[in-house]
Amino acid sequence: MASSVTLTMNPAVDMSTSVDHVVPDRKLRCDSRNFDPGGGGINVARVMHELGVPVLALWTRGGLPGARLESLLDETGVDHRHIPIERDNRDALMVVERSSGQQYRFNLPGPRLSEAELDACLEHIAELDPATPYLVLSGSLPKGTPDDFYARLARAAPDGCKVVLDTSDAPLARGIEAPPFLIKPNVGELARLAGTDIEGEHHIRDVARKLIDEAGVGVVITSLGPAGASATTRDEHWHVSAPTVHLRSAVGAGDSMVAGIVAALAQGWELEAAIRYGVAAGTAAVTTDGTQLCRRPDVERLYASM
């Protein structure tokens, strides 16, 4: 089986910790830190690897944070290849307040990439193995990157490679100009993309189908959080309910859903089963602590229960 590929334009070193209370003007004594390699495409690749499906993670690497990212990725066993950049990769911090269970997430700004560095990203995609089944473009774009850059990457991909786009706002709106095979907005992102409020399942279907008809998107998966997901194609629409679990951390749930869907499709599953598997993966992710992602036994168990 040829490896699917993920690209992370704006990766991060994810640090998580916990504290009794988050209060101003006091020195807060935190628990020990956990570090994980982060960013949309890296998270997707980590989950696909956990699910036993071949994947290559491409990512931009800069400075000391980039060196730490590389070390963390090596520890995961994920096959990865970096694209050198001059400026430092970003850090992200997630703090759990134990007294309330609330999570506080702080995303620091990432580096600005030069034209030459953006061109290098395009070249890596253009040079992919023609047999690459899926290319996942996931996460935010670095500051200053043109909003249509995901569309440029999609056009650079080999013929026959199916592009999965998971981003938001202007990069999503411009990204569908090179229509991807699949997008995964949440309800708010779908509403902003369509320029209208979303009112119920039928409206999700109608808005998603309009994107399919007018933009040429193949599949729209609308993430509904604890309620699961809705899936829309040109001819079909259905809802997949998520199993009920105890929420520990929502970090990486959307990335896990994308990974589950792509992992299943790469193994030849039918679309409806693949989406159920993705919902199971996203649900499994919320049962883990901090910046941890889903575990394969949990995904398999939840999928079997659906």
KEDO-13247 format. One record per residue: residue in one letter; z, y, x of N, C-alpha, C in turn. Coordinates in steps of 0.05 Angstrom, whole numbers. Each point is the difference from the previous one (the first is absolute). Layout:
BEGIN
(site 'A' (Z Y X) (Z Y X) (Z Y X)),
...
***
This chain:
BEGIN
(site 'M' (0 -24 17) (0 24 -17) (0 25 18)),
(site 'A' (-20 18 -4) (0 25 15) (23 17 -8)),
(site 'S' (10 16 19) (22 17 -5) (-8 25 -17)),
(site 'S' (16 6 -19) (-2 26 -13) (12 21 19)),
(site 'V' (-6 25 -5) (9 21 19) (14 22 -16)),
(site 'T' (21 11 11) (13 24 -11) (-2 22 20)),
(site 'L' (-2 24 -9) (0 24 17) (22 18 -9)),
(site 'T' (17 8 20) (22 19 -6) (-5 25 17)),
(site 'M' (-8 21 -14) (-6 25 14) (25 16 8)),
(site 'N' (21 -4 -14) (25 16 4) (24 -18 0)),
(site 'P' (2 -19 20) (22 -19 1) (27 14 6)),
(site 'A' (21 -15 -3) (27 11 5) (19 -21 10)),
(site 'V' (19 9 16) (23 -17 6) (20 4 -23)),
(site 'D' (4 -21 -16) (18 2 -23) (29 -8 9)),
(site 'M' (18 19 -3) (28 -6 6) (16 1 -26)),
(site 'S' (17 -20 -3) (17 -1 -24) (29 -3 8)),
(site 'T' (18 11 -16) (29 -2 4) (14 5 -26)),
(site 'S' (26 -1 0) (16 5 -24) (25 16 7)),
(site 'V' (11 12 -20) (24 17 4) (16 0 -27)),
(site 'D' (26 4 1) (16 0 -24) (-9 21 -20)),
(site 'H' (-2 25 10) (-7 23 -17) (-19 18 15)),
(site 'V' (-20 11 -14) (-17 21 11) (10 27 -10)),
(site 'V' (12 15 18) (12 26 -8) (-8 21 21)),
(site 'P' (-2 25 -8) (-7 21 19) (23 8 18)),
(site 'D' (-8 12 23) (19 13 18) (22 -18 12)),
(site 'R' (-6 -26 1) (19 -19 12) (-15 -19 18)),
(site 'K' (14 -8 21) (-12 -21 18) (3 -27 -14)),
(site 'L' (-23 -13 -6) (0 -25 -15) (-2 -23 19)),
(site 'R' (18 -19 -3) (1 -24 17) (-17 -22 -13)),
(site 'C' (-23 -5 12) (-19 -20 -11) (5 -27 12)),
(site 'D' (-10 -20 -14) (0 -28 11) (-21 -2 21)),
(site 'S' (-3 -24 11) (-20 -5 21) (-28 5 -11)),
(site 'R' (-18 6 18) (-28 6 -8) (-17 -25 1)),
(site 'N' (-20 0 -18) (-21 -20 0) (-26 14 4)),
(site 'F' (-17 -11 17) (-27 11 5) (-21 -19 -9)),
(site 'D' (-21 11 -13) (-23 -16 -8) (-25 16 4)),
(site 'P' (-22 -14 6) (-26 14 2) (-9 7 -28)),
(site 'G' (-8 25 -5) (-6 9 -27) (-26 15 -2)),
(site 'G' (-6 8 -25) (-26 11 -7) (-15 -19 -18)),
(site 'G' (-15 10 -19) (-12 -17 -20) (-15 -25 10)),
(site 'G' (-19 4 17) (-16 -22 10) (16 -20 16)),
(site 'I' (19 10 16) (17 -18 16) (17 -16 -19)),
(site 'N' (11 12 -20) (16 -15 -19) (-16 -22 -14)),
(site 'V' (-25 7 -8) (-17 -20 -12) (-5 -23 19)),
(site 'A' (-6 6 25) (-5 -21 20) (24 -17 4)),
(site 'R' (24 12 1) (25 -16 4) (3 -20 -23)),
(site 'V' (-5 9 -24) (4 -18 -23) (-22 -22 0)),
(site 'M' (-25 8 5) (-21 -21 1) (7 -21 21)),
(site 'H' (10 9 23) (8 -19 21) (22 -18 -10)),
(site 'E' (20 12 -14) (22 -16 -11) (-10 -20 -20)),
(site 'L' (-22 6 -14) (-11 -18 -20) (-20 -20 11)),
(site 'G' (-3 1 27) (-16 -20 13) (-30 5 -1)),
(site 'V' (-9 25 -4) (-28 6 -2) (-9 16 24)),
(site 'P' (-22 -7 14) (-9 14 24) (-5 30 -5)),
(site 'V' (11 17 17) (-3 29 -3) (1 13 27)),
(site 'L' (-15 21 4) (1 17 23) (8 28 -8)),
(site 'A' (21 10 13) (9 28 -6) (-10 19 21)),
(site 'L' (-17 19 -9) (-8 22 18) (18 24 -6)),
(site 'W' (8 14 21) (18 23 -4) (-3 19 23)),
(site 'T' (7 25 -5) (-1 21 20) (26 1 15)),
(site 'R' (-1 1 27) (24 -2 17) (3 24 18)),
(site 'G' (23 14 -2) (4 23 18) (28 4 8)),
(site 'G' (5 6 26) (26 7 10) (20 -22 0)),
(site 'L' (26 8 4) (22 -19 1) (4 -14 -27)),
(site 'P' (-3 14 -23) (2 -15 -26) (-22 -21 -2)),
(site 'G' (-24 6 11) (-21 -20 0) (7 -24 16)),
(site 'A' (13 4 23) (8 -23 17) (21 -17 -15)),
(site 'R' (18 13 -14) (19 -15 -16) (-13 -15 -23)),
(site 'L' (-20 13 -13) (-15 -14 -21) (-13 -25 10)),
(site 'E' (-12 3 24) (-14 -23 11) (19 -23 6)),
(site 'S' (23 6 10) (20 -20 5) (10 -13 -25)),
(site 'L' (4 16 -21) (9 -11 -26) (-22 -18 -12)),
(site 'L' (-25 9 2) (-21 -17 -11) (-3 -26 16)),
(site 'D' (3 1 26) (0 -24 16) (21 -20 -10)),
(site 'E' (23 10 -8) (22 -17 -9) (-7 -14 -26)),
(site 'T' (-17 13 -17) (-7 -12 -26) (-19 -23 3)),
(site 'G' (-15 -1 21) (-21 -20 3) (-26 7 -13)),
(site 'V' (-2 24 -12) (-25 9 -12) (-21 6 21)),
(site 'D' (-24 -10 -4) (-22 7 18) (-7 30 -4)),
(site 'H' (1 15 21) (-4 29 -3) (-15 12 24)),
(site 'R' (-13 23 -5) (-15 14 21) (4 29 -5)),
(site 'H' (7 15 21) (5 28 -4) (-23 17 9)),
(site 'I' (-2 24 -12) (-19 20 6) (15 23 13)),
(site 'P' (-4 6 26) (17 20 14) (-4 28 -11)),
(site 'I' (22 14 -3) (-1 29 -7) (19 15 19)),
(site 'E' (-3 26 2) (15 15 19) (28 7 -10)),
(site 'R' (3 6 -25) (26 10 -10) (17 -23 -10)),
(site 'D' (26 5 -3) (19 -21 -7) (-4 -9 -29)),
(site 'N' (4 -26 -4) (2 -10 -27) (26 11 -13)),
(site 'R' (1 -3 -26) (23 11 -15) (22 -20 -3)),
(site 'D' (23 10 -8) (24 -16 -7) (5 4 -30)),
(site 'A' (13 -20 -12) (9 2 -27) (28 -12 -2)),
(site 'L' (17 12 -17) (28 -8 -2) (6 -6 -29)),
(site 'M' (13 -23 -5) (10 -6 -26) (30 -6 1)),
(site 'V' (15 15 -16) (29 -3 0) (9 -9 -28)),
(site 'V' (16 -21 -1) (12 -9 -25) (28 10 -2)),
(site 'E' (6 13 -22) (28 9 -6) (14 -23 -14)),
(site 'R' (18 -13 14) (13 -24 -11) (15 5 -26)),
(site 'S' (13 23 -2) (16 6 -24) (-16 1 -26)),
(site 'S' (-25 8 2) (-16 3 -24) (-24 -19 0)),
(site 'G' (-7 -11 23) (-24 -17 1) (-26 17 2)),
(site 'Q' (3 26 1) (-24 17 2) (-12 -1 28)),
(site 'Q' (-27 3 0) (-14 0 26) (-10 28 5)),
(site 'Y' (2 9 25) (-11 26 9) (-21 -6 21)),
(site 'R' (-24 9 -5) (-22 -6 18) (-11 26 12)),
(site 'F' (-2 1 26) (-9 23 15) (-24 -7 17)),
(site 'N' (-23 11 -7) (-25 -5 14) (-6 24 17)),
(site 'L' (1 -3 26) (-7 22 18) (-30 3 3)),
(site 'P' (-10 24 6) (-29 4 2) (-11 -16 23)),
(site 'G' (-25 -9 -3) (-13 -15 20) (-18 17 18)),
(site 'P' (-14 -11 19) (-16 15 18) (-26 9 -12)),
(site 'R' (-12 21 11) (-27 9 -8) (-19 -14 20)),
(site 'L' (-20 -13 -11) (-20 -14 17) (-23 18 6)),
(site 'S' (-11 -3 24) (-23 16 8) (-25 -12 -12)),
(site 'E' (-22 15 2) (-26 -11 -10) (-7 -25 15)),
(site 'A' (4 -1 26) (-6 -23 16) (16 -24 -9)),
(site 'E' (26 4 -7) (17 -22 -9) (-9 -10 -27)),
(site 'L' (-7 18 -18) (-11 -8 -26) (-26 -16 3)),
(site 'D' (-17 9 18) (-25 -14 6) (6 -28 10)),
(site 'A' (21 -3 17) (7 -26 10) (8 -19 -22)),
(site 'C' (14 10 -20) (8 -16 -23) (-25 -10 -15)),
(site 'L' (-19 18 -4) (-25 -7 -13) (-15 -22 16)),
(site 'E' (0 3 26) (-13 -19 16) (12 -28 -1)),
(site 'H' (27 -1 -1) (13 -26 -3) (-7 -14 -26)),
(site 'I' (-3 16 -21) (-8 -12 -26) (-29 -9 1)),
(site 'A' (-17 17 11) (-29 -7 1) (-4 -25 17)),
(site 'E' (18 -6 19) (-4 -23 18) (15 -25 -9)),
(site 'L' (10 0 -25) (14 -23 -10) (-20 -24 -2)),
(site 'D' (11 -24 2) (-15 -24 -5) (-14 2 -27)),
(site 'P' (-26 -5 -2) (-14 1 -26) (12 -19 -20)),
(site 'A' (14 -21 9) (12 -19 -19) (27 9 -10)),
(site 'T' (10 24 7) (26 9 -9) (0 2 -31)),
(site 'P' (17 -16 -13) (-1 0 -30) (10 24 -14)),
(site 'Y' (23 11 11) (12 23 -13) (9 20 21)),
(site 'L' (-3 26 -6) (11 22 16) (18 16 -18)),
(site 'V' (26 1 8) (20 14 -15) (5 27 14)),
(site 'L' (-6 22 -15) (6 27 10) (24 10 -16)),
(site 'S' (23 2 13) (25 4 -15) (18 20 14)),
(site 'G' (11 17 -16) (20 20 9) (-11 28 2)),
(site 'S' (16 18 10) (-8 28 2) (-19 4 23)),
(site 'L' (-15 22 -1) (-17 9 22) (16 19 17)),
(site 'P' (-4 0 26) (14 19 17) (-6 29 -7)),
(site 'K' (18 18 5) (-3 28 -6) (-26 10 12)),
(site 'G' (-16 15 -16) (-24 12 9) (-25 -18 -1)),
(site 'T' (4 -26 -7) (-23 -18 -3) (-15 7 -25)),
(site 'P' (-26 1 0) (-16 7 -24) (7 -19 -23)),
(site 'D' (1 11 -24) (8 -16 -23) (-20 -23 -5)),
(site 'D' (-25 3 9) (-20 -21 -6) (-1 -21 22)),
(site 'F' (20 -1 18) (-1 -18 23) (0 -29 -8)),
(site 'Y' (15 -7 -20) (0 -28 -9) (-28 -8 -11)),
(site 'A' (-13 19 -13) (-28 -6 -9) (-18 -4 24)),
(site 'R' (4 15 21) (-16 -4 25) (5 -27 12)),
(site 'L' (25 -8 0) (7 -27 11) (-12 -22 -17)),
(site 'A' (1 4 -26) (-12 -21 -18) (-30 -2 5)),
(site 'R' (-13 22 4) (-29 -1 5) (-6 -13 27)),
(site 'A' (18 2 19) (-4 -11 27) (5 -30 0)),
(site 'A' (13 -11 -20) (7 -28 0) (-25 -17 -2)),
(site 'P' (1 -25 11) (-24 -18 -2) (-8 -5 -29)),
(site 'D' (-25 -4 -4) (-10 -8 -27) (14 -26 -8)),
(site 'G' (8 -2 -24) (13 -24 -10) (30 0 3)),
(site 'C' (11 18 16) (29 3 3) (11 16 -24)),
(site 'K' (18 -12 -15) (11 13 -24) (23 19 8)),
(site 'V' (-2 25 -7) (20 20 7) (21 3 -21)),
(site 'V' (25 -1 8) (23 4 -18) (13 26 9)),
(site 'L' (2 19 -19) (11 27 7) (26 4 -15)),
(site 'D' (21 6 15) (26 5 -12) (12 26 13)),
(site 'T' (-6 22 -13) (10 26 9) (4 17 -25)),
(site 'S' (3 26 3) (6 17 -23) (-13 28 4)),
(site 'D' (0 15 -22) (-8 28 -1) (-28 3 11)),
(site 'A' (-5 21 16) (-27 7 8) (-14 -23 16)),
(site 'P' (14 -14 18) (-13 -22 14) (-9 -22 -19)),
(site 'L' (14 -4 -22) (-8 -20 -19) (-24 10 -16)),
(site 'A' (2 26 -9) (-22 11 -16) (-26 1 16)),
(site 'R' (1 6 26) (-24 1 17) (-7 -28 9)),
(site 'G' (20 -18 3) (-5 -27 9) (-17 -16 -18)),
(site 'I' (1 5 -26) (-16 -16 -19) (-29 9 0)),
(site 'E' (-7 21 15) (-28 8 2) (-17 -21 14)),
(site 'A' (12 -16 17) (-13 -23 11) (13 -24 -14)),
(site 'P' (-9 -7 -24) (17 -15 -18) (12 -25 12)),
(site 'P' (26 -2 1) (13 -24 11) (-1 -23 -20)),
(site 'F' (4 -24 10) (2 -23 -18) (25 2 -18)),
(site 'L' (22 10 11) (25 0 -15) (17 24 8)),
(site 'I' (13 13 -20) (20 21 6) (25 -8 -15)),
(site 'K' (23 10 10) (26 -6 -13) (17 25 -3)),
(site 'P' (-7 17 -19) (17 24 -5) (24 -9 -17)),
(site 'N' (21 16 1) (21 -3 -21) (-9 18 -23)),
(site 'V' (17 1 -21) (-8 15 -24) (-4 29 6)),
(site 'G' (18 12 16) (-2 28 7) (-25 6 16)),
(site 'E' (-6 -17 19) (-24 4 16) (-25 -3 -16)),
(site 'L' (0 -20 -19) (-23 -3 -18) (-4 25 -17)),
(site 'A' (22 11 -10) (-2 24 -17) (-11 23 16)),
(site 'R' (10 4 25) (-11 22 16) (-29 -4 7)),
(site 'L' (-7 -25 5) (-28 -6 6) (-19 6 -23)),
(site 'A' (10 -6 -24) (-17 4 -24) (4 28 -12)),
(site 'G' (20 15 9) (5 27 -10) (10 0 -29)),
(site 'T' (16 -20 -7) (10 -2 -28) (26 -15 0)),
(site 'D' (17 5 -20) (24 -15 -3) (-7 -29 -9)),
(site 'I' (17 -19 8) (-4 -28 -8) (20 -7 -22)),
(site 'E' (-10 -9 -22) (17 -7 -23) (-5 -28 -9)),
(site 'G' (14 -19 13) (-1 -28 -10) (-22 -16 13)),
(site 'E' (2 -26 -6) (-17 -20 13) (-30 4 -6)),
(site 'H' (-6 7 -26) (-28 5 -7) (-12 23 15)),
(site 'H' (17 21 5) (-10 23 15) (-5 -8 29)),
(site 'I' (18 -16 12) (-4 -10 27) (-27 -14 1)),
(site 'R' (-6 -17 -19) (-25 -15 0) (-24 19 -2)),
(site 'D' (2 20 -18) (-23 18 -4) (-5 17 25)),
(site 'V' (22 10 12) (-3 17 24) (-11 -16 23)),
(site 'A' (11 -24 4) (-9 -17 22) (-29 -8 -4)),
(site 'R' (-8 -7 -24) (-27 -8 -5) (-20 24 4)),
(site 'K' (9 24 -5) (-17 23 5) (-5 3 30)),
(site 'L' (21 -6 16) (-3 1 30) (-20 -21 9)),
(site 'I' (1 -23 -13) (-18 -22 7) (-28 8 -7)),
(site 'D' (-4 10 -24) (-27 7 -10) (-12 24 15)),
(site 'E' (17 20 6) (-11 25 11) (0 0 31)),
(site 'A' (21 -12 12) (2 1 29) (-10 -26 13)),
(site 'G' (-2 -21 -15) (-9 -25 11) (21 -17 13)),
(site 'V' (26 6 -5) (22 -16 10) (-2 -28 -13)),
(site 'G' (6 -21 15) (-2 -27 -11) (23 -8 -18)),
(site 'V' (25 4 10) (24 -8 -13) (21 22 3)),
(site 'V' (14 7 -21) (22 19 0) (25 -15 -7)),
(site 'I' (19 -2 20) (26 -11 -5) (20 23 -3)),
(site 'T' (11 3 -23) (19 22 -5) (29 -11 2)),
(site 'S' (14 9 21) (27 -9 4) (19 12 -20)),
(site 'L' (17 -16 -12) (18 9 -20) (29 -3 8)),
(site 'G' (6 -4 26) (27 -3 9) (12 -25 -11)),
(site 'P' (25 1 -11) (13 -24 -10) (-15 -13 -23)),
(site 'A' (-18 14 -13) (-15 -11 -22) (-24 -17 9)),
(site 'G' (-6 0 26) (-22 -16 10) (-24 16 6)),
(site 'A' (-23 -8 -10) (-25 14 6) (-20 -6 -22)),
(site 'S' (-19 19 -3) (-23 -4 -18) (-25 -2 18)),
(site 'A' (-18 -17 -8) (-25 -5 15) (-23 6 -18)),
(site 'T' (-20 15 10) (-23 8 -15) (-25 -5 16)),
(site 'T' (-19 -14 -12) (-27 -3 11) (-20 11 -21)),
(site 'R' (-25 -2 6) (-20 10 -19) (1 -14 -27)),
(site 'D' (8 -26 1) (-1 -16 -24) (27 -8 -11)),
(site 'E' (21 2 17) (26 -11 -9) (23 20 7)),
(site 'H' (22 -4 -15) (24 15 5) (23 -18 -8)),
(site 'W' (21 -2 18) (23 -15 -7) (24 11 14)),
(site 'H' (24 -8 -10) (25 9 12) (15 -24 11)),
(site 'V' (11 3 24) (16 -20 13) (29 10 1)),
(site 'S' (18 -14 -13) (28 8 0) (14 -10 26)),
(site 'A' (18 16 10) (15 -8 24) (25 -15 -8)),
(site 'P' (7 -20 16) (26 -14 -5) (23 19 3)),
(site 'T' (22 -5 -14) (23 17 2) (17 -9 24)),
(site 'V' (6 19 17) (16 -6 25) (19 23 4)),
(site 'H' (19 -4 19) (19 20 7) (-13 18 22)),
(site 'L' (-2 26 -6) (-12 19 19) (18 6 23)),
(site 'R' (-10 -4 24) (15 8 24) (-13 23 14)),
(site 'S' (-27 -1 3) (-14 22 13) (-29 -1 -9)),
(site 'A' (-11 23 -8) (-28 1 -10) (-19 5 23)),
(site 'V' (10 3 25) (-18 5 22) (-20 -23 4)),
(site 'G' (-25 7 1) (-21 -20 6) (-8 -17 -23)),
(site 'A' (10 6 -24) (-8 -17 -23) (-30 2 -7)),
(site 'G' (-10 25 1) (-28 3 -6) (-18 -12 21)),
(site 'D' (8 3 26) (-15 -13 21) (1 -30 -2)),
(site 'S' (23 -11 -8) (2 -29 -4) (-18 -9 -22)),
(site 'M' (-2 15 -22) (-18 -7 -22) (-29 -2 10)),
(site 'V' (-9 21 15) (-27 0 10) (-5 -24 18)),
(site 'A' (20 -6 17) (-2 -22 19) (-3 -27 -15)),
(site 'G' (16 -3 -21) (-1 -25 -15) (-27 -3 -14)),
(site 'I' (-11 21 -11) (-26 -1 -13) (-21 -8 20)),
(site 'V' (-1 15 23) (-21 -5 20) (3 -28 12)),
(site 'A' (25 -8 5) (4 -27 12) (-11 -21 -19)),
(site 'A' (6 3 -26) (-10 -20 -19) (-30 0 -2)),
(site 'L' (-12 24 -2) (-29 2 -2) (-14 -11 25)),
(site 'A' (12 5 23) (-12 -10 25) (0 -31 1)),
(site 'Q' (18 -12 -15) (0 -29 -2) (-16 -11 -23)),
(site 'G' (-15 18 -13) (-18 -9 -21) (12 -2 -28)),
(site 'W' (23 12 -4) (12 -1 -27) (-15 17 -19)),
(site 'E' (2 -6 -26) (-11 17 -21) (16 25 -1)),
(site 'L' (-13 22 -10) (13 26 0) (26 0 -16)),
(site 'E' (0 -11 -23) (25 1 -17) (23 -14 15)),
(site 'A' (-4 -23 12) (21 -13 14) (8 16 25)),
(site 'A' (-19 12 13) (6 17 24) (18 23 -8)),
(site 'I' (-5 12 -23) (16 23 -8) (29 -9 -7)),
(site 'R' (2 -23 -12) (27 -11 -5) (15 -5 26)),
(site 'Y' (-14 -10 19) (12 -5 27) (8 26 13)),
(site 'G' (-17 21 -4) (7 26 11) (25 11 -13)),
(site 'V' (2 -3 -27) (24 10 -14) (25 -15 10)),
(site 'A' (-3 -26 4) (22 -16 11) (8 10 27)),
(site 'A' (-19 6 17) (6 10 27) (14 27 -1)),
(site 'G' (-10 18 -18) (13 26 -3) (28 -2 -11)),
(site 'T' (5 -19 -18) (26 -4 -11) (19 -12 21)),
(site 'A' (-10 -19 16) (16 -12 21) (9 21 20)),
(site 'A' (-17 21 5) (7 20 19) (24 16 -8)),
(site 'V' (4 5 -26) (22 17 -8) (27 -15 1)),
(site 'T' (-1 -26 6) (25 -16 3) (11 0 28)),
(site 'T' (-15 12 19) (9 1 28) (11 28 6)),
(site 'D' (16 1 22) (14 24 7) (-18 19 17)),
(site 'G' (6 26 -2) (-11 20 18) (-30 -1 1)),
(site 'T' (-11 -1 24) (-29 1 4) (-12 -28 3)),
(site 'Q' (16 -21 -6) (-10 -27 0) (-21 -3 -22)),
(site 'L' (-19 -18 4) (-20 -6 -21) (6 -27 -13)),
(site 'C' (-19 -11 -14) (5 -24 -15) (0 -25 18)),
(site 'R' (13 -21 -9) (0 -26 14) (-16 -20 -16)),
(site 'R' (-15 -16 14) (-18 -19 -13) (14 -18 -20)),
(site 'P' (23 -13 7) (12 -17 -21) (7 15 -25)),
(site 'D' (8 25 2) (6 16 -25) (-25 5 -16)),
(site 'V' (-22 6 14) (-25 5 -13) (-9 -25 -15)),
(site 'E' (1 -23 13) (-9 -25 -13) (17 -7 -24)),
(site 'R' (26 4 3) (18 -6 -22) (-5 18 -24)),
(site 'L' (-3 26 5) (-5 19 -22) (-27 -5 -13)),
(site 'Y' (-20 -6 16) (-27 -5 -10) (1 -25 -19)),
(site 'A' (15 -20 9) (2 -25 -16) (13 5 -27)),
(site 'S' (17 21 -1) (16 6 -25) (-16 17 -19)),
(site 'M' (-23 10 8) (-14 19 -17) (-19 -13 -20)),
***
